[in-house]
Amino acid sequence: MSNHLPKEVRLGLRGGGAKRGLMRVEAGGIVFDILRLSPGGFVVDAKDAPKLRGLVNVHDGAGHVSQCLVVAGDTEDGETRFEYKRRTPVQDMPPLDFELVEAATTALADPSA
């Protein structure tokens, strides 16, 4: 069965292969690999990615991690650095407009039972 899987998937399942390429940035339906990620931005290969600007989505594998506004920074040694103007983490549920209160005890158990 494993012969039908792509080489990258087989390497990942065996624990081999580099972790490079798991983080990706998507802009306008086009996906680019992130070489390095930092709190202030990310670095991509200059030949693969154009001068991105505006709204992009950052993915970790198949998971959507954050939505960001970015501006292009420096390009050196074949890598382009992009800086965040805004970075919003993606949440798995919509924001609440009320405070969640932990369940309070509504009745005491009968000690004779």
C-alpha positions, 0 to 999 in steps of 0.5 A, spaced: 500 500 500 505 504 501 508 504 494 502 508 492 503 514 496 508 519 494 515 519 496 515 525 500 509 522 504 513 515 505 519 519 508 514 523 512 511 517 515 518 514 516 520 520 520 525 521 515 526 527 510 526 534 512 521 539 515 523 544 510 516 546 506 511 544 512 510 552 513 507 555 507 504 562 505 498 563 500 497 569 496 492 569 491 491 562 490 498 561 489 502 557 495 510 558 496 514 555 501 516 558 507 524 557 509 524 561 515 519 564 520 520 569 525 515 573 530 516 579 525 515 576 519 518 570 514 523 568 509 521 565 502 526 563 496 526 569 492 526 566 485 519 562 487 515 568 490 514 575 487 514 581 491 508 579 495 504 585 498 497 585 502 493 579 505 496 572 505 495 566 509 500 562 513 499 554 513 502 549 517 501 543 513 494 543 512 492 547 517 491 554 517 495 558 522 494 565 521 492 571 516 497 577 515 498 583 512 505 583 509 510 588 506 516 586 502 523 587 505 530 586 503 532 580 498 539 578 499 542 571 498 536 569 494 531 570 499 526 575 500 524 577 507 517 579 508 515 583 514 508 583 518 504 589 518 498 585 522 498 578 524 491 575 526 491 567 529 486 563 526 481 560 531 477 554 531 471 557 533 468 564 532 469 570 537 464 570 543 460 576 545 459 573 552 463 571 558 463 563 558 462 561 566 464 554 568 459 550 570 457 551 577 454 546 582 446 546 581 445 541 587 448 537 592 448 529 592 444 526 597 449 523 602 444 518 604 444 515 597 
